[in-house]
């Protein structure tokens, strides 16, 4: 993981994406962040505040996909709260970066 930033960076990155990222032939319950290597300037994991369908996820790890991009995990508990399954589309907003 990249080191924590001295001062967090405010972000306003919004997109919609389906739940489900293929990682080495397995479907993970995640959403892929488009153009993330350019956005973050790194191919390493980072920490961000994220909104998924207006549910706040503070200071979560945005993991690497293994293909040069990044993804946000969506737990079974969060999917149940959202009423969403793998394959359903969610609205995602990255609001602050910590590392």
DSSP file (Angstrom, degrees, kcal/mol; ACC not computed):
  #  RESIDUE AA STRUCTURE BP1 BP2  ACC     N-H-->O    O-->H-N    N-H-->O    O-->H-N    TCO  KAPPA ALPHA  PHI   PSI    X-CA   Y-CA   Z-CA
    1    1 A X              0   0    0      0, 0.0    45,-0.2     0, 0.0     2,-0.1   0.000 360.0 360.0 360.0 145.0    0.0    0.0    0.0
    2    2 A X        -     0   0    0     43,-1.9     3,-0.1     1,-0.1    45,-0.1  -0.433 360.0 -94.7 -71.5 150.0    1.2    3.5   -0.7
    3    3 A X        -     0   0    0      1,-0.1    -1,-0.1    -2,-0.1     2,-0.1  -0.237  48.4 -90.3 -64.3 154.8    2.1    5.6    2.4
    4    4 A X        -     0   0    0      1,-0.1    95,-0.3    -3,-0.1     2,-0.1  -0.373  44.6-113.8 -64.6 142.0   -0.5    7.9    3.9
    5    5 A X        -     0   0    0     93,-3.6     3,-0.2     1,-0.1    -1,-0.1  -0.468  12.7-129.2 -74.1 147.2   -0.5   11.4    2.4
    6    6 A X  S    S+     0   0    0      1,-0.3     2,-0.4    -2,-0.1    -1,-0.1   0.899 102.4  22.7 -61.9 -40.0    0.5   14.3    4.7
    7    7 A X  S    S-     0   0    0     -3,-0.0    -1,-0.3    91,-0.0     0, 0.0  -0.987  92.9-120.4-128.9 120.9   -2.7   16.1    3.7
    8    8 A X        -     0   0    0     -2,-0.4     2,-0.5    -3,-0.2    90,-0.2  -0.199  26.4-128.6 -56.3 151.8   -5.7   14.1    2.3
    9    9 A X  E     -A   97   0A   0     88,-2.3    88,-2.9    -4,-0.0     2,-0.2  -0.915  14.1-130.0-108.1 124.8   -6.7   15.1   -1.2
   10   10 A X  E     -A   96   0A   0     -2,-0.5     2,-0.3    86,-0.2    86,-0.3  -0.535  29.9-170.5 -70.8 138.0  -10.3   15.9   -2.0
   11   11 A X  E     -     0   0A   0     84,-2.5     2,-0.0    -2,-0.2    82,-0.0  -0.889  24.8-169.3-124.9 156.4  -11.7   14.1   -5.0
   12   12 A X  E     +     0   0A   0     -2,-0.3     2,-0.6     2,-0.0    83,-0.2  -0.529  33.2 147.2-142.2  72.5  -14.9   14.3   -7.0
   13   13 A X  E     +A   94   0A   0     81,-1.9    81,-2.8     2,-0.0     2,-0.4  -0.942  19.1 176.6-114.2 116.5  -14.9   11.2   -9.1
   14   14 A X  E     +A   93   0A   0     -2,-0.6     2,-0.3    79,-0.2    79,-0.2  -0.945   9.0 145.1-124.5 142.5  -18.2    9.7   -9.9
   15   15 A X  E     -A   92   0A   0     77,-2.4    77,-3.3    -2,-0.4     2,-0.4  -0.975  38.5-122.5-161.2 165.8  -19.1    6.7  -12.1
   16   16 A X  E     +A   91   0A   0     -2,-0.3     2,-0.3    75,-0.2    75,-0.2  -0.946  35.7 164.6-115.3 142.4  -21.5    3.8  -12.4
   17   17 A X  E     -A   90   0A   0     73,-2.1    73,-2.6    -2,-0.4     2,-0.2  -0.994  36.8-105.7-154.1 151.6  -20.3    0.3  -12.7
   18   18 A X  E     -A   89   0A   0     -2,-0.3     2,-0.5    71,-0.3    14,-0.4  -0.521  39.0-110.3 -76.2 148.6  -21.5   -3.3  -12.3
   19   19 A X  S    S+     0   0    0     69,-2.8    68,-2.6    66,-0.3    12,-0.2  -0.688  83.3  74.3 -75.6 125.4  -20.6   -5.3   -9.2
   20   20 A X        -     0   0    0     10,-3.8     2,-0.4    -2,-0.5     9,-0.2   0.139  49.2-169.4 132.2 112.4  -18.2   -8.0  -10.3
   21   21 A X  E     -F   28   0B   0      7,-2.0     7,-2.9    10,-0.1     2,-0.7  -0.994  24.7-129.3-126.0 127.2  -14.6   -7.9  -11.3
   22   22 A X  E     -F   27   0B   0     -2,-0.4     2,-0.6     5,-0.2     5,-0.2  -0.663  28.6-178.9 -77.0 115.9  -12.8  -10.9  -12.9
   23   23 A X  E >  S-F   26   0B   0      3,-3.3     3,-1.6    -2,-0.7    43,-0.1  -0.940  71.4 -30.9-120.0 106.5   -9.6  -11.5  -10.9
   24   24 A X  T 3  S-     0   0    0     -2,-0.6    -1,-0.1     1,-0.3     3,-0.1   0.878 126.7 -44.7  52.4  44.0   -7.6  -14.4  -12.3
   25   25 A X  T 3  S+     0   0    0      1,-0.2     2,-0.4     0, 0.0    -1,-0.3   0.427 119.5 104.4  85.4  -1.2  -10.7  -16.2  -13.5
   26   26 A X  E <  S-F   23   0B   0     -3,-1.6    -3,-3.3    -5,-0.0     2,-0.7  -0.920  70.5-126.0-113.8 140.9  -12.8  -15.7  -10.3
   27   27 A X  E     -F   22   0B   0     -2,-0.4     2,-0.3    -5,-0.2    -5,-0.2  -0.761  28.6-162.5 -87.5 115.2  -15.6  -13.1  -10.0
   28   28 A X  E     -F   21   0B   0     -7,-2.9    -7,-2.0    -2,-0.7     2,-1.9  -0.724  27.7-115.7 -97.2 147.6  -15.0  -10.8   -7.1
   29   29 A X  S    S+     0   0    0     -2,-0.3    45,-3.3    -9,-0.2     2,-0.3  -0.559  77.4 108.9 -81.6  76.9  -17.7   -8.7   -5.4
   30   30 A X  E     -B   73   0A   0     -2,-1.9   -10,-3.8    43,-0.3     2,-0.4  -0.894  63.6-126.8-142.3 166.2  -16.0   -5.4   -6.4
   31   31 A X  E     -B   72   0A   0     41,-2.1    41,-2.5    -2,-0.3     2,-0.4  -0.985  27.4-127.9-118.7 138.2  -16.5   -2.4   -8.7
   32   32 A X  E     -B   71   0A   0    -14,-0.4     2,-0.6    -2,-0.4    39,-0.3  -0.674  14.2-133.4 -87.6 135.8  -13.6   -1.4  -10.9
   33   33 A X  E >   -B   70   0A   0     37,-2.5     3,-1.1    -2,-0.4    37,-0.6  -0.785  27.9-124.9 -87.0 118.0  -12.5    2.3  -10.9
   34   34 A X  T 3  S-     0   0    0     -2,-0.6     5,-0.1     1,-0.2    -1,-0.0  -0.369  85.3  -2.3 -67.7 141.9  -12.2    3.5  -14.5
   35   35 A X  T 3> S+     0   0    0      1,-0.1     4,-2.2     3,-0.1    -1,-0.2   0.810  85.3 152.7  53.0  35.3   -8.8    5.0  -15.5
   36   36 A X  H <>  +     0   0    0     -3,-1.1     4,-3.2     1,-0.2     5,-0.4   0.830  60.1  59.7 -70.9 -33.3   -7.6    4.5  -12.0
   37   37 A X  H  > S+     0   0    0      1,-0.2     4,-1.6     2,-0.2     5,-0.4   0.910 112.8  40.9 -61.6 -39.5   -3.9    4.2  -12.7
   38   38 A X  H  4 S+     0   0    0     -3,-0.2    -2,-0.2     2,-0.2    -1,-0.2   0.904 115.6  51.4 -71.2 -42.1   -3.9    7.7  -14.2
   39   39 A X  H  < S+     0   0    0     -4,-2.2    -2,-0.2     1,-0.2    -3,-0.2   0.936 122.8  28.9 -60.2 -48.9   -6.2    9.0  -11.5
   40   40 A X  H  < S-     0   0    0     -4,-3.2    -1,-0.2     2,-0.2    -2,-0.2   0.678  95.9-135.1 -89.4 -18.8   -4.1    7.8   -8.6
   41   41 A X  S  < S+     0   0    0     -4,-1.6     2,-0.3    -5,-0.4    -3,-0.2   0.727  75.9  78.8  71.0  20.6   -0.7    7.9  -10.4
   42   42 A X        -     0   0    0     -5,-0.4    -2,-0.2    -6,-0.3    -1,-0.2  -0.987  68.9-144.3-153.4 156.1    0.2    4.5   -9.0
   43   43 A X  S    S+     0   0    0     -2,-0.3     2,-0.2    -3,-0.1    23,-0.2   0.188  78.8  94.4-104.0  13.0   -0.5    0.9   -9.6
   44   44 A X  S    S-     0   0    0      1,-0.1    -2,-0.1    -7,-0.1    -4,-0.0  -0.616  89.1 -84.7 -99.3 163.1   -0.4    0.2   -5.8
   45   45 A X        -     0   0    0     -2,-0.2   -43,-1.9    19,-0.1     2,-0.3  -0.303  46.9-168.7 -63.7 149.7   -3.4    0.1   -3.5
   46   46 A X  E     -C   62   0A   0     16,-1.7    16,-3.7   -45,-0.2     2,-0.4  -0.841  19.1-120.6-132.2 170.2   -4.7    3.4   -2.0
   47   47 A X  E     +C   61   0A   0     -2,-0.3    51,-3.4    14,-0.2    52,-1.1  -0.963  38.3 160.9-118.1 134.2   -7.1    4.5    0.7
   48   48 A X  E     -CD  60  97A   0     12,-2.4    12,-2.9    -2,-0.4     2,-0.5  -0.961  43.8-111.0-144.7 158.1  -10.2    6.6   -0.1
   49   49 A X  E     - D   0  96A   0     47,-2.4    46,-2.3    -2,-0.3    47,-1.0  -0.832  46.2-172.4 -85.1 133.9  -13.5    7.7    1.2
   50   50 A X  E     -CD  57  94A   0      7,-2.4     7,-3.1    -2,-0.5     2,-0.5  -0.973  22.1-154.1-133.5 142.9  -16.1    6.2   -1.1
   51   51 A X  E     -CD  56  93A   0     42,-2.7    42,-2.2    -2,-0.4     2,-0.5  -0.979   9.1-170.1-111.9 130.0  -19.9    6.4   -1.5
   52   52 A X  E >  S-CD  55  92A   0      3,-2.3     3,-2.2    -2,-0.5    40,-0.2  -0.974  81.4 -24.1-118.5 114.3  -21.7    3.4   -3.0
   53   53 A X  T 3  S-     0   0    0     38,-3.2    -1,-0.1    -2,-0.5    39,-0.1   0.899 128.0 -52.7  46.2  44.9  -25.3    4.3   -3.9
   54   54 A X  T 3  S+     0   0    0     37,-0.3     2,-0.6     1,-0.2    -1,-0.3   0.534 109.0 128.3  69.5  10.5  -25.0    7.1   -1.2
   55   55 A X  E <   -C   52   0A   0     -3,-2.2    -3,-2.3     2,-0.0     2,-0.3  -0.875  59.5-128.4 -93.6 123.6  -23.8    4.7    1.5
   56   56 A X  E     -C   51   0A   0     -2,-0.6     2,-0.5    -5,-0.2    -5,-0.2  -0.533  25.0-176.1 -78.3 133.3  -20.6    6.1    3.0
   57   57 A X  E >   -C   50   0A   0     -7,-3.1    -7,-2.4    -2,-0.3     3,-0.6  -0.876  19.7-154.1-124.0  94.7  -17.5    3.9    3.2
   58   58 A X  E 3   -     0   0A   0     -2,-0.5    -9,-0.2     1,-0.2   -10,-0.0  -0.500  63.7 -11.6 -78.3 137.4  -14.8    5.9    5.1
   59   59 A X  E 3  S+     0   0A   0     -2,-0.2     2,-0.3     1,-0.2   -10,-0.2   0.872  86.5 166.9  49.3  54.8  -11.1    5.3    4.6
   60   60 A X  E <   -C   48   0A   0    -12,-2.9   -12,-2.4    -3,-0.6     2,-0.4  -0.671  40.7-103.4 -99.5 154.8  -11.4    2.0    2.7
   61   61 A X  E     -C   47   0A   0     -2,-0.3     2,-0.8   -14,-0.2    12,-0.5  -0.620  22.6-153.7 -75.1 128.2   -8.7    0.2    0.7
   62   62 A X  E     -CE  46  72A   0    -16,-3.7   -16,-1.7    -2,-0.4    10,-0.2  -0.910  27.6-150.7-101.5 105.5   -9.0    0.6   -3.0
   63   63 A X  E     - E   0  71A   0      8,-1.7     8,-2.7    -2,-0.8     2,-0.2  -0.274  12.0-105.9 -83.9 159.7   -7.3   -2.6   -4.1
   64   64 A X  E     - E   0  70A   0      6,-0.2     6,-0.3     1,-0.1    -1,-0.1  -0.568  16.8-146.7 -80.8 148.8   -5.3   -3.4   -7.3
   65   65 A X        -     0   0    0      4,-2.0     5,-0.1    -2,-0.2    -1,-0.1   0.652  36.4-117.0 -87.8 -17.2   -7.0   -5.6   -9.9
   66   66 A X  S    S+     0   0    0      3,-0.5     4,-0.1   -23,-0.2    -2,-0.0   0.386 105.3  78.4  90.4  -3.1   -3.8   -7.3  -11.1
   67   67 A X  S    S-     0   0    0      2,-0.1     3,-0.1   -44,-0.0   -44,-0.0   0.115 122.3 -85.6-120.8  17.5   -4.3   -5.7  -14.5
   68   68 A X  S    S+     0   0    0      1,-0.3   -31,-0.2   -25,-0.2     2,-0.1   0.405 100.6  93.5  95.5  -2.4   -3.0   -2.2  -13.7
   69   69 A X        -     0   0    0    -33,-0.1    -4,-2.0   -32,-0.1    -3,-0.5  -0.385  66.2-119.1-110.9-169.6   -6.3   -0.9  -12.3
   70   70 A X  E     -BE  33  64A   0    -37,-0.6   -37,-2.5    -6,-0.3     2,-0.3  -0.914  19.7-167.9-132.5 157.1   -8.1   -0.5   -9.0
   71   71 A X  E     -BE  32  63A   0     -8,-2.7    -8,-1.7    -2,-0.3     2,-0.5  -0.986  17.3-135.1-146.1 153.9  -11.3   -1.8   -7.4
   72   72 A X  E     -BE  31  62A   0    -41,-2.5   -41,-2.1    -2,-0.3     2,-0.2  -0.947  27.9-127.0-110.9 127.4  -13.5   -1.2   -4.4
   73   73 A X  E     -B   30   0A   0    -12,-0.5     2,-0.5    -2,-0.5   -43,-0.3  -0.481  14.9-159.1 -74.0 141.0  -14.8   -4.3   -2.5
   74   74 A X        -     0   0    0    -45,-3.3    -1,-0.0    -2,-0.2   -45,-0.0  -0.936  18.0-144.3-122.6 105.6  -18.5   -4.5   -1.9
   75   75 A X     >  -     0   0    0     -2,-0.5     4,-2.8     1,-0.1     5,-0.2  -0.121  23.4-110.8 -67.1 162.6  -19.2   -6.9    1.0
   76   76 A X  H  > S+     0   0    0      1,-0.2     4,-2.3     2,-0.2     5,-0.2   0.879 120.7  54.5 -59.3 -38.6  -22.2   -9.3    1.2
   77   77 A X  H  > S+     0   0    0      2,-0.2     4,-2.1     1,-0.2    -1,-0.2   0.917 110.3  44.9 -62.6 -44.2  -23.5   -7.1    4.1
   78   78 A X  H  > S+     0   0    0      2,-0.2     4,-2.4     1,-0.2    -2,-0.2   0.908 111.1  53.1 -67.8 -41.3  -23.3   -4.0    1.9
   79   79 A X  H  X>S+     0   0    0     -4,-2.8     5,-2.5     1,-0.2     4,-1.3   0.908 109.9  49.0 -59.3 -40.8  -24.9   -5.7   -1.1
   80   80 A X  H  <5S+     0   0    0     -4,-2.3     3,-0.2     2,-0.2    -1,-0.2   0.915 110.5  50.2 -64.3 -42.5  -27.8   -6.8    1.2
   81   81 A X  H  <5S+     0   0    0     -4,-2.1    -2,-0.2     1,-0.2    -1,-0.2   0.880 116.1  42.3 -61.9 -38.2  -28.2   -3.2    2.5
   82   82 A X  H  <5S-     0   0    0     -4,-2.4    -1,-0.2    -5,-0.1    -2,-0.2   0.647 107.1-126.5 -81.4 -16.0  -28.2   -2.0   -1.1
   83   83 A X  T  <5 +     0   0    0     -4,-1.3     2,-0.3     1,-0.3    -3,-0.2   0.849  66.0 134.1  69.9  34.2  -30.4   -4.8   -2.3
   84   84 A X      < -     0   0    0     -5,-2.5    -1,-0.3    -6,-0.2     2,-0.2  -0.840  38.7-164.5-121.1 154.2  -27.9   -5.5   -5.0
   85   85 A X    >   -     0   0    0     -2,-0.3     3,-2.1    -3,-0.1   -66,-0.3  -0.761  46.4 -68.0-123.6 170.2  -26.2   -8.7   -6.4
   86   86 A X  T 3  S+     0   0    0     -2,-0.2   -66,-0.2     1,-0.2     3,-0.1  -0.452 125.1  33.1 -59.0 132.1  -23.2   -9.4   -8.5
   87   87 A X  T 3  S+     0   0    0    -68,-2.6    -1,-0.2     1,-0.4     2,-0.1   0.032  91.9 115.5 103.8 -24.0  -24.0   -8.0  -12.0
   88   88 A X    <   -     0   0    0     -3,-2.1   -69,-2.8   -70,-0.1    -1,-0.4  -0.470  67.3-117.7 -76.0 151.2  -26.2   -5.1  -10.7
   89   89 A X  E     -A   18   0A   0    -71,-0.3     2,-0.3    -2,-0.1   -71,-0.3  -0.708  30.0-171.7 -92.4 139.7  -25.0   -1.5  -11.4
   90   90 A X  E     -A   17   0A   0    -73,-2.6   -73,-2.1    -2,-0.3     2,-0.5  -0.909  25.5-118.8-125.4 155.8  -24.1    0.8   -8.5
   91   91 A X  E     -A   16   0A   0     -2,-0.3   -38,-3.2   -75,-0.2     2,-0.4  -0.840  34.4-167.3 -92.7 129.1  -23.3    4.6   -8.4
   92   92 A X  E     -AD  15  52A   0    -77,-3.3   -77,-2.4    -2,-0.5     2,-0.4  -0.940  11.9-178.0-122.2 138.6  -19.8    5.2   -7.0
   93   93 A X  E     -AD  14  51A   0    -42,-2.2   -42,-2.7    -2,-0.4     2,-0.6  -0.979  14.4-154.7-137.2 125.1  -18.2    8.4   -5.8
   94   94 A X  E     +AD  13  50A   0    -81,-2.8   -81,-1.9    -2,-0.4   -44,-0.2  -0.879  20.5 170.3 -94.7 123.8  -14.7    8.8   -4.6
   95   95 A X  E     +     0   0A   0    -46,-2.3   -84,-2.5    -2,-0.6     2,-0.3   0.680  56.8  13.2-113.0 -21.9  -14.5   11.8   -2.3
   96   96 A X  E     -AD  10  49A   0    -47,-1.0   -47,-2.4   -86,-0.3     2,-0.4  -0.978  57.3-146.7-158.0 142.6  -11.1   11.9   -0.6
   97   97 A X  E     +AD   9  48A   0    -88,-2.9   -88,-2.3    -2,-0.3   -49,-0.3  -0.942  14.2 175.7-115.3 133.9   -7.8   10.1   -0.9
   98   98 A X              0   0    0    -51,-3.4   -93,-3.6    -2,-0.4   -50,-0.2   0.615 360.0 360.0-109.4 -19.8   -5.6    9.3    2.1
   99   99 A X              0   0    0    -52,-1.1   -51,-0.1   -95,-0.3    -2,-0.0   0.325 360.0 360.0-145.1 360.0   -2.7    7.4    0.5
